[in-house]
Amino acid sequence: MGDPDYTDYGVRIKARSPAVQTLVVQITSGRAAYLPTRRAVAGGYSARIVDGVVGPEGGDVLVHETVKRLEATWPRD
């Protein structure tokens, strides 16, 4: 399976975005935590839920809510 892809959430957002070009920028706010993917939690990159405040379900919400806002800004024709 290999190492989990930590660009997963950004790739999913970009793939579903109605905008011609979508750039994903990450801000950490100085916290030593990350949002693990399901693959990361399953193994392969020592992802632990204690390293963050939410798990992969939070990543799904992030993708859904971000795409919803993009669709509101750039409605599909």
mmCIF file of the N, C-alpha and C atoms, coordinates in Angstrom:
data_MODEL
# 
_entry.id   MODEL 
# 
loop_
_atom_site.group_PDB 
_atom_site.id 
_atom_site.type_symbol 
_atom_site.label_atom_id 
_atom_site.label_alt_id 
_atom_site.label_comp_id 
_atom_site.label_asym_id 
_atom_site.label_entity_id 
_atom_site.label_seq_id 
_atom_site.pdbx_PDB_ins_code 
_atom_site.Cartn_x 
_atom_site.Cartn_y 
_atom_site.Cartn_z 
_atom_site.occupancy 
_atom_site.B_iso_or_equiv 
_atom_site.pdbx_formal_charge 
_atom_site.auth_seq_id 
_atom_site.auth_comp_id 
_atom_site.auth_asym_id 
_atom_site.auth_atom_id 
_atom_site.pdbx_PDB_model_num 
ATOM 1   N N  . MET A 1 1  ? 0.812   -1.191 0.000   1.00 0.00 ? 1  MET A N  1 
ATOM 2   C CA . MET A 1 1  ? 0.000   0.000  0.000   1.00 0.00 ? 1  MET A CA 1 
ATOM 3   C C  . MET A 1 1  ? 0.856   1.256  0.000   1.00 0.00 ? 1  MET A C  1 
ATOM 4   N N  . GLY A 1 2  ? 1.989   1.224  0.640   1.00 0.00 ? 2  GLY A N  1 
ATOM 5   C CA . GLY A 1 2  ? 2.880   2.378  0.651   1.00 0.00 ? 2  GLY A CA 1 
ATOM 6   C C  . GLY A 1 2  ? 2.467   3.417  1.671   1.00 0.00 ? 2  GLY A C  1 
ATOM 7   N N  . ASP A 1 3  ? 3.211   4.518  1.719   1.00 0.00 ? 3  ASP A N  1 
ATOM 8   C CA . ASP A 1 3  ? 2.892   5.596  2.655   1.00 0.00 ? 3  ASP A CA 1 
ATOM 9   C C  . ASP A 1 3  ? 1.596   6.281  2.250   1.00 0.00 ? 3  ASP A C  1 
ATOM 10  N N  . PRO A 1 4  ? 0.807   6.712  3.238   1.00 0.00 ? 4  PRO A N  1 
ATOM 11  C CA . PRO A 1 4  ? -0.439  7.402  2.932   1.00 0.00 ? 4  PRO A CA 1 
ATOM 12  C C  . PRO A 1 4  ? -0.159  8.756  2.283   1.00 0.00 ? 4  PRO A C  1 
ATOM 13  N N  . ASP A 1 5  ? -1.056  9.175  1.462   1.00 0.00 ? 5  ASP A N  1 
ATOM 14  C CA . ASP A 1 5  ? -0.891  10.425 0.740   1.00 0.00 ? 5  ASP A CA 1 
ATOM 15  C C  . ASP A 1 5  ? -1.514  11.561 1.534   1.00 0.00 ? 5  ASP A C  1 
ATOM 16  N N  . TYR A 1 6  ? -0.680  12.411 2.111   1.00 0.00 ? 6  TYR A N  1 
ATOM 17  C CA . TYR A 1 6  ? -1.180  13.506 2.929   1.00 0.00 ? 6  TYR A CA 1 
ATOM 18  C C  . TYR A 1 6  ? -1.679  14.676 2.098   1.00 0.00 ? 6  TYR A C  1 
ATOM 19  N N  . THR A 1 7  ? -1.648  14.535 0.806   1.00 0.00 ? 7  THR A N  1 
ATOM 20  C CA . THR A 1 7  ? -2.272  15.549 -0.051  1.00 0.00 ? 7  THR A CA 1 
ATOM 21  C C  . THR A 1 7  ? -3.696  15.141 -0.408  1.00 0.00 ? 7  THR A C  1 
ATOM 22  N N  . ASP A 1 8  ? -4.165  14.026 0.130   1.00 0.00 ? 8  ASP A N  1 
ATOM 23  C CA . ASP A 1 8  ? -5.469  13.466 -0.217  1.00 0.00 ? 8  ASP A CA 1 
ATOM 24  C C  . ASP A 1 8  ? -6.598  14.489 -0.143  1.00 0.00 ? 8  ASP A C  1 
ATOM 25  N N  . TYR A 1 9  ? -6.702  15.218 0.952   1.00 0.00 ? 9  TYR A N  1 
ATOM 26  C CA . TYR A 1 9  ? -7.817  16.154 1.104   1.00 0.00 ? 9  TYR A CA 1 
ATOM 27  C C  . TYR A 1 9  ? -7.743  17.267 0.062   1.00 0.00 ? 9  TYR A C  1 
ATOM 28  N N  . GLY A 1 10 ? -6.577  17.792 -0.180  1.00 0.00 ? 10 GLY A N  1 
ATOM 29  C CA . GLY A 1 10 ? -6.424  18.832 -1.194  1.00 0.00 ? 10 GLY A CA 1 
ATOM 30  C C  . GLY A 1 10 ? -6.742  18.328 -2.590  1.00 0.00 ? 10 GLY A C  1 
ATOM 31  N N  . VAL A 1 11 ? -6.324  17.120 -2.906  1.00 0.00 ? 11 VAL A N  1 
ATOM 32  C CA . VAL A 1 11 ? -6.610  16.526 -4.216  1.00 0.00 ? 11 VAL A CA 1 
ATOM 33  C C  . VAL A 1 11 ? -8.111  16.341 -4.389  1.00 0.00 ? 11 VAL A C  1 
ATOM 34  N N  . ARG A 1 12 ? -8.782  15.873 -3.347  1.00 0.00 ? 12 ARG A N  1 
ATOM 35  C CA . ARG A 1 12 ? -10.230 15.686 -3.417  1.00 0.00 ? 12 ARG A CA 1 
ATOM 36  C C  . ARG A 1 12 ? -10.950 17.021 -3.611  1.00 0.00 ? 12 ARG A C  1 
ATOM 37  N N  . ILE A 1 13 ? -10.502 18.057 -2.918  1.00 0.00 ? 13 ILE A N  1 
ATOM 38  C CA . ILE A 1 13 ? -11.110 19.377 -3.070  1.00 0.00 ? 13 ILE A CA 1 
ATOM 39  C C  . ILE A 1 13 ? -10.913 19.879 -4.494  1.00 0.00 ? 13 ILE A C  1 
ATOM 40  N N  . LYS A 1 14 ? -9.693  19.792 -4.988  1.00 0.00 ? 14 LYS A N  1 
ATOM 41  C CA . LYS A 1 14 ? -9.402  20.275 -6.343  1.00 0.00 ? 14 LYS A CA 1 
ATOM 42  C C  . LYS A 1 14 ? -10.182 19.505 -7.402  1.00 0.00 ? 14 LYS A C  1 
ATOM 43  N N  . ALA A 1 15 ? -10.343 18.200 -7.217  1.00 0.00 ? 15 ALA A N  1 
ATOM 44  C CA . ALA A 1 15 ? -11.055 17.381 -8.192  1.00 0.00 ? 15 ALA A CA 1 
ATOM 45  C C  . ALA A 1 15 ? -12.537 17.743 -8.257  1.00 0.00 ? 15 ALA A C  1 
ATOM 46  N N  . ARG A 1 16 ? -13.114 18.155 -7.159  1.00 0.00 ? 16 ARG A N  1 
ATOM 47  C CA . ARG A 1 16 ? -14.547 18.468 -7.115  1.00 0.00 ? 16 ARG A CA 1 
ATOM 48  C C  . ARG A 1 16 ? -14.853 19.948 -7.280  1.00 0.00 ? 16 ARG A C  1 
ATOM 49  N N  . SER A 1 17 ? -13.840 20.785 -7.305  1.00 0.00 ? 17 SER A N  1 
ATOM 50  C CA . SER A 1 17 ? -14.045 22.234 -7.406  1.00 0.00 ? 17 SER A CA 1 
ATOM 51  C C  . SER A 1 17 ? -14.597 22.629 -8.771  1.00 0.00 ? 17 SER A C  1 
ATOM 52  N N  . PRO A 1 18 ? -15.586 23.531 -8.795  1.00 0.00 ? 18 PRO A N  1 
ATOM 53  C CA . PRO A 1 18 ? -16.108 24.016 -10.065 1.00 0.00 ? 18 PRO A CA 1 
ATOM 54  C C  . PRO A 1 18 ? -15.246 25.126 -10.675 1.00 0.00 ? 18 PRO A C  1 
ATOM 55  N N  . ALA A 1 19 ? -14.287 25.637 -9.925  1.00 0.00 ? 19 ALA A N  1 
ATOM 56  C CA . ALA A 1 19 ? -13.426 26.713 -10.424 1.00 0.00 ? 19 ALA A CA 1 
ATOM 57  C C  . ALA A 1 19 ? -12.441 26.167 -11.459 1.00 0.00 ? 19 ALA A C  1 
ATOM 58  N N  . VAL A 1 20 ? -12.028 27.005 -12.370 1.00 0.00 ? 20 VAL A N  1 
ATOM 59  C CA . VAL A 1 20 ? -11.066 26.602 -13.391 1.00 0.00 ? 20 VAL A CA 1 
ATOM 60  C C  . VAL A 1 20 ? -9.752  26.183 -12.735 1.00 0.00 ? 20 VAL A C  1 
ATOM 61  N N  . GLN A 1 21 ? -9.351  26.933 -11.727 1.00 0.00 ? 21 GLN A N  1 
ATOM 62  C CA . GLN A 1 21 ? -8.114  26.609 -11.006 1.00 0.00 ? 21 GLN A CA 1 
ATOM 63  C C  . GLN A 1 21 ? -8.384  26.728 -9.509  1.00 0.00 ? 21 GLN A C  1 
ATOM 64  N N  . THR A 1 22 ? -7.951  25.758 -8.752  1.00 0.00 ? 22 THR A N  1 
ATOM 65  C CA . THR A 1 22 ? -8.127  25.768 -7.300  1.00 0.00 ? 22 THR A CA 1 
ATOM 66  C C  . THR A 1 22 ? -6.773  25.497 -6.659  1.00 0.00 ? 22 THR A C  1 
ATOM 67  N N  . LEU A 1 23 ? -6.372  26.390 -5.779  1.00 0.00 ? 23 LEU A N  1 
ATOM 68  C CA . LEU A 1 23 ? -5.121  26.218 -5.037  1.00 0.00 ? 23 LEU A CA 1 
ATOM 69  C C  . LEU A 1 23 ? -5.462  25.940 -3.585  1.00 0.00 ? 23 LEU A C  1 
ATOM 70  N N  . VAL A 1 24 ? -4.842  24.955 -3.010  1.00 0.00 ? 24 VAL A N  1 
ATOM 71  C CA . VAL A 1 24 ? -5.085  24.602 -1.613  1.00 0.00 ? 24 VAL A CA 1 
ATOM 72  C C  . VAL A 1 24 ? -3.886  25.061 -0.799  1.00 0.00 ? 24 VAL A C  1 
ATOM 73  N N  . VAL A 1 25 ? -4.161  25.865 0.227   1.00 0.00 ? 25 VAL A N  1 
ATOM 74  C CA . VAL A 1 25 ? -3.110  26.386 1.097   1.00 0.00 ? 25 VAL A CA 1 
ATOM 75  C C  . VAL A 1 25 ? -3.371  25.864 2.502   1.00 0.00 ? 25 VAL A C  1 
ATOM 76  N N  . GLN A 1 26 ? -2.319  25.472 3.155   1.00 0.00 ? 26 GLN A N  1 
ATOM 77  C CA . GLN A 1 26 ? -2.443  24.880 4.480   1.00 0.00 ? 26 GLN A CA 1 
ATOM 78  C C  . GLN A 1 26 ? -1.864  25.821 5.525   1.00 0.00 ? 26 GLN A C  1 
ATOM 79  N N  . ILE A 1 27 ? -2.627  26.062 6.581   1.00 0.00 ? 27 ILE A N  1 
ATOM 80  C CA . ILE A 1 27 ? -2.167  26.889 7.693   1.00 0.00 ? 27 ILE A CA 1 
ATOM 81  C C  . ILE A 1 27 ? -2.230  26.039 8.950   1.00 0.00 ? 27 ILE A C  1 
ATOM 82  N N  . THR A 1 28 ? -1.162  26.035 9.735   1.00 0.00 ? 28 THR A N  1 
ATOM 83  C CA . THR A 1 28 ? -1.119  25.167 10.904  1.00 0.00 ? 28 THR A CA 1 
ATOM 84  C C  . THR A 1 28 ? -1.446  25.869 12.210  1.00 0.00 ? 28 THR A C  1 
ATOM 85  N N  . SER A 1 29 ? -1.427  27.163 12.250  1.00 0.00 ? 29 SER A N  1 
ATOM 86  C CA . SER A 1 29 ? -1.698  27.953 13.460  1.00 0.00 ? 29 SER A CA 1 
ATOM 87  C C  . SER A 1 29 ? -0.778  27.583 14.620  1.00 0.00 ? 29 SER A C  1 
ATOM 88  N N  . GLY A 1 30 ? 0.404   27.108 14.300  1.00 0.00 ? 30 GLY A N  1 
ATOM 89  C CA . GLY A 1 30 ? 1.395   26.824 15.327  1.00 0.00 ? 30 GLY A CA 1 
ATOM 90  C C  . GLY A 1 30 ? 1.173   25.561 16.128  1.00 0.00 ? 30 GLY A C  1 
ATOM 91  N N  . ARG A 1 31 ? 0.236   24.738 15.734  1.00 0.00 ? 31 ARG A N  1 
ATOM 92  C CA . ARG A 1 31 ? -0.023  23.503 16.473  1.00 0.00 ? 31 ARG A CA 1 
ATOM 93  C C  . ARG A 1 31 ? 0.731   22.332 15.855  1.00 0.00 ? 31 ARG A C  1 
ATOM 94  N N  . ALA A 1 32 ? 1.206   21.477 16.707  1.00 0.00 ? 32 ALA A N  1 
ATOM 95  C CA . ALA A 1 32 ? 1.932   20.295 16.245  1.00 0.00 ? 32 ALA A CA 1 
ATOM 96  C C  . ALA A 1 32 ? 0.950   19.142 16.082  1.00 0.00 ? 32 ALA A C  1 
ATOM 97  N N  . ALA A 1 33 ? 0.062   19.254 15.130  1.00 0.00 ? 33 ALA A N  1 
ATOM 98  C CA . ALA A 1 33 ? -0.940  18.228 14.881  1.00 0.00 ? 33 ALA A CA 1 
ATOM 99  C C  . ALA A 1 33 ? -1.228  18.192 13.385  1.00 0.00 ? 33 ALA A C  1 
ATOM 100 N N  . TYR A 1 34 ? -1.885  17.141 12.943  1.00 0.00 ? 34 TYR A N  1 
ATOM 101 C CA . TYR A 1 34 ? -2.256  17.060 11.544  1.00 0.00 ? 34 TYR A CA 1 
ATOM 102 C C  . TYR A 1 34 ? -3.560  16.290 11.422  1.00 0.00 ? 34 TYR A C  1 
ATOM 103 N N  . LEU A 1 35 ? -4.145  16.348 10.245  1.00 0.00 ? 35 LEU A N  1 
ATOM 104 C CA . LEU A 1 35 ? -5.408  15.684 9.964   1.00 0.00 ? 35 LEU A CA 1 
ATOM 105 C C  . LEU A 1 35 ? -5.105  14.413 9.177   1.00 0.00 ? 35 LEU A C  1 
ATOM 106 N N  . PRO A 1 36 ? -5.093  13.269 9.831   1.00 0.00 ? 36 PRO A N  1 
ATOM 107 C CA . PRO A 1 36 ? -4.694  12.042 9.147   1.00 0.00 ? 36 PRO A CA 1 
ATOM 108 C C  . PRO A 1 36 ? -5.751  11.542 8.171   1.00 0.00 ? 36 PRO A C  1 
ATOM 109 N N  . THR A 1 37 ? -5.302  10.867 7.147   1.00 0.00 ? 37 THR A N  1 
ATOM 110 C CA . THR A 1 37 ? -6.204  10.210 6.203   1.00 0.00 ? 37 THR A CA 1 
ATOM 111 C C  . THR A 1 37 ? -6.567  8.835  6.756   1.00 0.00 ? 37 THR A C  1 
ATOM 112 N N  . ARG A 1 38 ? -7.560  8.203  6.164   1.00 0.00 ? 38 ARG A N  1 
ATOM 113 C CA . ARG A 1 38 ? -7.926  6.845  6.588   1.00 0.00 ? 38 ARG A CA 1 
ATOM 114 C C  . ARG A 1 38 ? -6.739  5.893  6.390   1.00 0.00 ? 38 ARG A C  1 
ATOM 115 N N  . ARG A 1 39 ? -6.039  6.057  5.281   1.00 0.00 ? 39 ARG A N  1 
ATOM 116 C CA . ARG A 1 39 ? -4.874  5.198  5.013   1.00 0.00 ? 39 ARG A CA 1 
ATOM 117 C C  . ARG A 1 39 ? -3.800  5.393  6.067   1.00 0.00 ? 39 ARG A C  1 
ATOM 118 N N  . ALA A 1 40 ? -3.636  6.631  6.526   1.00 0.00 ? 40 ALA A N  1 
ATOM 119 C CA . ALA A 1 40 ? -2.618  6.887  7.547   1.00 0.00 ? 40 ALA A CA 1 
ATOM 120 C C  . ALA A 1 40 ? -2.978  6.218  8.859   1.00 0.00 ? 40 ALA A C  1 
ATOM 121 N N  . VAL A 1 41 ? -4.246  6.297  9.228   1.00 0.00 ? 41 VAL A N  1 
ATOM 122 C CA . VAL A 1 41 ? -4.684  5.689  10.482  1.00 0.00 ? 41 VAL A CA 1 
ATOM 123 C C  . VAL A 1 41 ? -4.600  4.159  10.398  1.00 0.00 ? 41 VAL A C  1 
ATOM 124 N N  . ALA A 1 42 ? -4.878  3.624  9.206   1.00 0.00 ? 42 ALA A N  1 
ATOM 125 C CA . ALA A 1 42 ? -4.832  2.169  9.015   1.00 0.00 ? 42 ALA A CA 1 
ATOM 126 C C  . ALA A 1 42 ? -3.415  1.619  9.140   1.00 0.00 ? 42 ALA A C  1 
ATOM 127 N N  . GLY A 1 43 ? -2.419  2.463  8.965   1.00 0.00 ? 43 GLY A N  1 
ATOM 128 C CA . GLY A 1 43 ? -1.037  2.021  9.113   1.00 0.00 ? 43 GLY A CA 1 
ATOM 129 C C  . GLY A 1 43 ? -0.157  2.523  8.003   1.00 0.00 ? 43 GLY A C  1 
ATOM 130 N N  . GLY A 1 44 ? 1.116   2.459  8.213   1.00 0.00 ? 44 GLY A N  1 
ATOM 131 C CA . GLY A 1 44 ? 2.059   2.831  7.186   1.00 0.00 ? 44 GLY A CA 1 
ATOM 132 C C  . GLY A 1 44 ? 2.788   4.138  7.452   1.00 0.00 ? 44 GLY A C  1 
ATOM 133 N N  . TYR A 1 45 ? 2.230   5.001  8.311   1.00 0.00 ? 45 TYR A N  1 
ATOM 134 C CA . TYR A 1 45 ? 2.921   6.268  8.552   1.00 0.00 ? 45 TYR A CA 1 
ATOM 135 C C  . TYR A 1 45 ? 2.800   6.716  10.003  1.00 0.00 ? 45 TYR A C  1 
ATOM 136 N N  . SER A 1 46 ? 2.651   5.812  10.880  1.00 0.00 ? 46 SER A N  1 
ATOM 137 C CA . SER A 1 46 ? 2.571   6.060  12.325  1.00 0.00 ? 46 SER A CA 1 
ATOM 138 C C  . SER A 1 46 ? 1.602   7.185  12.697  1.00 0.00 ? 46 SER A C  1 
ATOM 139 N N  . ALA A 1 47 ? 0.473   7.280  12.006  1.00 0.00 ? 47 ALA A N  1 
ATOM 140 C CA . ALA A 1 47 ? -0.542  8.265  12.357  1.00 0.00 ? 47 ALA A CA 1 
ATOM 141 C C  . ALA A 1 47 ? -1.292  7.788  13.590  1.00 0.00 ? 47 ALA A C  1 
ATOM 142 N N  . ARG A 1 48 ? -1.414  8.667  14.532  1.00 0.00 ? 48 ARG A N  1 
ATOM 143 C CA . ARG A 1 48 ? -2.151  8.333  15.745  1.00 0.00 ? 48 ARG A CA 1 
ATOM 144 C C  . ARG A 1 48 ? -3.192  9.421  15.978  1.00 0.00 ? 48 ARG A C  1 
ATOM 145 N N  . ILE A 1 49 ? -4.370  9.030  16.429  1.00 0.00 ? 49 ILE A N  1 
ATOM 146 C CA . ILE A 1 49 ? -5.427  9.998  16.663  1.00 0.00 ? 49 ILE A CA 1 
ATOM 147 C C  . ILE A 1 49 ? -5.004  11.019 17.715  1.00 0.00 ? 49 ILE A C  1 
ATOM 148 N N  . VAL A 1 50 ? -4.103  10.646 18.626  1.00 0.00 ? 50 VAL A N  1 
ATOM 149 C CA . VAL A 1 50 ? -3.651  11.586 19.652  1.00 0.00 ? 50 VAL A CA 1 
ATOM 150 C C  . VAL A 1 50 ? -2.790  12.699 19.074  1.00 0.00 ? 50 VAL A C  1 
ATOM 151 N N  . ASP A 1 51 ? -2.348  12.569 17.820  1.00 0.00 ? 51 ASP A N  1 
ATOM 152 C CA . ASP A 1 51 ? -1.551  13.607 17.181  1.00 0.00 ? 51 ASP A CA 1 
ATOM 153 C C  . ASP A 1 51 ? -2.410  14.715 16.591  1.00 0.00 ? 51 ASP A C  1 
ATOM 154 N N  . GLY A 1 52 ? -3.709  14.602 16.713  1.00 0.00 ? 52 GLY A N  1 
ATOM 155 C CA . GLY A 1 52 ? -4.618  15.611 16.185  1.00 0.00 ? 52 GLY A CA 1 
ATOM 156 C C  . GLY A 1 52 ? -5.857  15.693 17.040  1.00 0.00 ? 52 GLY A C  1 
ATOM 157 N N  . VAL A 1 53 ? -6.760  16.569 16.666  1.00 0.00 ? 53 VAL A N  1 
ATOM 158 C CA . VAL A 1 53 ? -7.983  16.710 17.441  1.00 0.00 ? 53 VAL A CA 1 
ATOM 159 C C  . VAL A 1 53 ? -9.170  16.034 16.757  1.00 0.00 ? 53 VAL A C  1 
ATOM 160 N N  . VAL A 1 54 ? -9.045  15.705 15.491  1.00 0.00 ? 54 VAL A N  1 
ATOM 161 C CA . VAL A 1 54 ? -10.081 14.978 14.767  1.00 0.00 ? 54 VAL A CA 1 
ATOM 162 C C  . VAL A 1 54 ? -9.420  13.925 13.894  1.00 0.00 ? 54 VAL A C  1 
ATOM 163 N N  . GLY A 1 55 ? -10.204 12.954 13.475  1.00 0.00 ? 55 GLY A N  1 
ATOM 164 C CA . GLY A 1 55 ? -9.693  11.894 12.625  1.00 0.00 ? 55 GLY A CA 1 
ATOM 165 C C  . GLY A 1 55 ? -10.114 12.102 11.181  1.00 0.00 ? 55 GLY A C  1 
ATOM 166 N N  . PRO A 1 56 ? -10.032 11.067 10.385  1.00 0.00 ? 56 PRO A N  1 
ATOM 167 C CA . PRO A 1 56 ? -10.358 11.147 8.962   1.00 0.00 ? 56 PRO A CA 1 
ATOM 168 C C  . PRO A 1 56 ? -11.784 11.637 8.686   1.00 0.00 ? 56 PRO A C  1 
ATOM 169 N N  . GLU A 1 57 ? -12.705 11.387 9.602   1.00 0.00 ? 57 GLU A N  1 
ATOM 170 C CA . GLU A 1 57 ? -14.070 11.880 9.414   1.00 0.00 ? 57 GLU A CA 1 
ATOM 171 C C  . GLU A 1 57 ? -14.071 13.404 9.316   1.00 0.00 ? 57 GLU A C  1 
ATOM 172 N N  . GLY A 1 58 ? -13.205 14.046 10.082  1.00 0.00 ? 58 GLY A N  1 
ATOM 173 C CA . GLY A 1 58 ? -13.063 15.498 10.009  1.00 0.00 ? 58 GLY A CA 1 
ATOM 174 C C  . GLY A 1 58 ? -12.530 15.939 8.657   1.00 0.00 ? 58 GLY A C  1 
ATOM 175 N N  . GLY A 1 59 ? -11.685 15.129 8.059   1.00 0.00 ? 59 GLY A N  1 
ATOM 176 C CA . GLY A 1 59 ? -11.182 15.422 6.719   1.00 0.00 ? 59 GLY A CA 1 
ATOM 177 C C  . GLY A 1 59 ? -12.287 15.361 5.688   1.00 0.00 ? 59 GLY A C  1 
ATOM 178 N N  . ASP A 1 60 ? -13.204 14.401 5.855   1.00 0.00 ? 60 ASP A N  1 
ATOM 179 C CA . ASP A 1 60 ? -14.355 14.317 4.947   1.00 0.00 ? 60 ASP A CA 1 
ATOM 180 C C  . ASP A 1 60 ? -15.221 15.564 5.063   1.00 0.00 ? 60 ASP A C  1 
ATOM 181 N N  . VAL A 1 61 ? -15.424 16.033 6.293   1.00 0.00 ? 61 VAL A N  1 
ATOM 182 C CA . VAL A 1 61 ? -16.203 17.255 6.509   1.00 0.00 ? 61 VAL A CA 1 
ATOM 183 C C  . VAL A 1 61 ? -15.480 18.448 5.885   1.00 0.00 ? 61 VAL A C  1 
ATOM 184 N N  . LEU A 1 62 ? -14.171 18.510 6.069   1.00 0.00 ? 62 LEU A N  1 
ATOM 185 C CA . LEU A 1 62 ? -13.380 19.592 5.473   1.00 0.00 ? 62 LEU A CA 1 
ATOM 186 C C  . LEU A 1 62 ? -13.574 19.638 3.965   1.00 0.00 ? 62 LEU A C  1 
ATOM 187 N N  . VAL A 1 63 ? -13.466 18.496 3.305   1.00 0.00 ? 63 VAL A N  1 
ATOM 188 C CA . VAL A 1 63 ? -13.631 18.429 1.850   1.00 0.00 ? 63 VAL A CA 1 
ATOM 189 C C  . VAL A 1 63 ? -15.046 18.853 1.458   1.00 0.00 ? 63 VAL A C  1 
ATOM 190 N N  . HIS A 1 64 ? -16.051 18.294 2.110   1.00 0.00 ? 64 HIS A N  1 
ATOM 191 C CA . HIS A 1 64 ? -17.446 18.579 1.771   1.00 0.00 ? 64 HIS A CA 1 
ATOM 192 C C  . HIS A 1 64 ? -17.768 20.064 1.939   1.00 0.00 ? 64 HIS A C  1 
ATOM 193 N N  . GLU A 1 65 ? -17.413 20.625 3.073   1.00 0.00 ? 65 GLU A N  1 
ATOM 194 C CA . GLU A 1 65 ? -17.731 22.034 3.349   1.00 0.00 ? 65 GLU A CA 1 
ATOM 195 C C  . GLU A 1 65 ? -16.960 22.984 2.436   1.00 0.00 ? 65 GLU A C  1 
ATOM 196 N N  . THR A 1 66 ? -15.723 22.652 2.135   1.00 0.00 ? 66 THR A N  1 
ATOM 197 C CA . THR A 1 66 ? -14.935 23.491 1.234   1.00 0.00 ? 66 THR A CA 1 
ATOM 198 C C  . THR A 1 66 ? -15.524 23.483 -0.163  1.00 0.00 ? 66 THR A C  1 
ATOM 199 N N  . VAL A 1 67 ? -15.879 22.302 -0.660  1.00 0.00 ? 67 VAL A N  1 
ATOM 200 C CA . VAL A 1 67 ? -16.472 22.200 -1.997  1.00 0.00 ? 67 VAL A CA 1 
ATOM 201 C C  . VAL A 1 67 ? -17.823 22.918 -2.035  1.00 0.00 ? 67 VAL A C  1 
ATOM 202 N N  . LYS A 1 68 ? -18.591 22.813 -0.976  1.00 0.00 ? 68 LYS A N  1 
ATOM 203 C CA . LYS A 1 68 ? -19.883 23.499 -0.910  1.00 0.00 ? 68 LYS A CA 1 
ATOM 204 C C  . LYS A 1 68 ? -19.695 25.013 -1.060  1.00 0.00 ? 68 LYS A C  1 
ATOM 205 N N  . ARG A 1 69 ? -18.687 25.556 -0.406  1.00 0.00 ? 69 ARG A N  1 
ATOM 206 C CA . ARG A 1 69 ? -18.418 26.998 -0.500  1.00 0.00 ? 69 ARG A CA 1 
ATOM 207 C C  . ARG A 1 69 ? -17.883 27.379 -1.883  1.00 0.00 ? 69 ARG A C  1 
ATOM 208 N N  . LEU A 1 70 ? -17.070 26.521 -2.460  1.00 0.00 ? 70 LEU A N  1 
ATOM 209 C CA . LEU A 1 70 ? -16.580 26.778 -3.819  1.00 0.00 ? 70 LEU A CA 1 
ATOM 210 C C  . LEU A 1 70 ? -17.734 26.770 -4.820  1.00 0.00 ? 70 LEU A C  1 
ATOM 211 N N  . GLU A 1 71 ? -18.653 25.839 -4.659  1.00 0.00 ? 71 GLU A N  1 
ATOM 212 C CA . GLU A 1 71 ? -19.803 25.768 -5.559  1.00 0.00 ? 71 GLU A CA 1 
ATOM 213 C C  . GLU A 1 71 ? -20.712 26.984 -5.407  1.00 0.00 ? 71 GLU A C  1 
ATOM 214 N N  . ALA A 1 72 ? -20.795 27.530 -4.204  1.00 0.00 ? 72 ALA A N  1 
ATOM 215 C CA . ALA A 1 72 ? -21.587 28.734 -3.998  1.00 0.00 ? 72 ALA A CA 1 
ATOM 216 C C  . ALA A 1 72 ? -20.937 29.956 -4.652  1.00 0.00 ? 72 ALA A C  1 
ATOM 217 N N  . THR A 1 73 ? -19.617 29.934 -4.708  1.00 0.00 ? 73 THR A N  1 
ATOM 218 C CA . THR A 1 73 ? -18.882 31.052 -5.324  1.00 0.00 ? 73 THR A CA 1 
ATOM 219 C C  . THR A 1 73 ? -18.808 30.925 -6.839  1.00 0.00 ? 73 THR A C  1 
ATOM 220 N N  . TRP A 1 74 ? -18.625 29.709 -7.328  1.00 0.00 ? 74 TRP A N  1 
ATOM 221 C CA . TRP A 1 74 ? -18.544 29.446 -8.767  1.00 0.00 ? 74 TRP A CA 1 
ATOM 222 C C  . TRP A 1 74 ? -19.597 28.421 -9.161  1.00 0.00 ? 74 TRP A C  1 
ATOM 223 N N  . PRO A 1 75 ? -20.863 28.862 -9.319  1.00 0.00 ? 75 PRO A N  1 
ATOM 224 C CA . PRO A 1 75 ? -21.896 27.892 -9.694  1.00 0.00 ? 75 PRO A CA 1 
ATOM 225 C C  . PRO A 1 75 ? -21.603 27.271 -11.065 1.00 0.00 ? 75 PRO A C  1 
ATOM 226 N N  . ARG A 1 76 ? -21.936 26.029 -11.191 1.00 0.00 ? 76 ARG A N  1 
ATOM 227 C CA . ARG A 1 76 ? -21.739 25.349 -12.486 1.00 0.00 ? 76 ARG A CA 1 
ATOM 228 C C  . ARG A 1 76 ? -22.812 25.828 -13.447 1.00 0.00 ? 76 ARG A C  1 
ATOM 229 N N  . ASP A 1 77 ? -22.442 25.973 -14.702 1.00 0.00 ? 77 ASP A N  1 
ATOM 230 C CA . ASP A 1 77 ? -23.415 26.424 -15.722 1.00 0.00 ? 77 ASP A CA 1 
ATOM 231 C C  . ASP A 1 77 ? -24.334 25.334 -16.128 1.00 0.00 ? 77 ASP A C  1 
# 
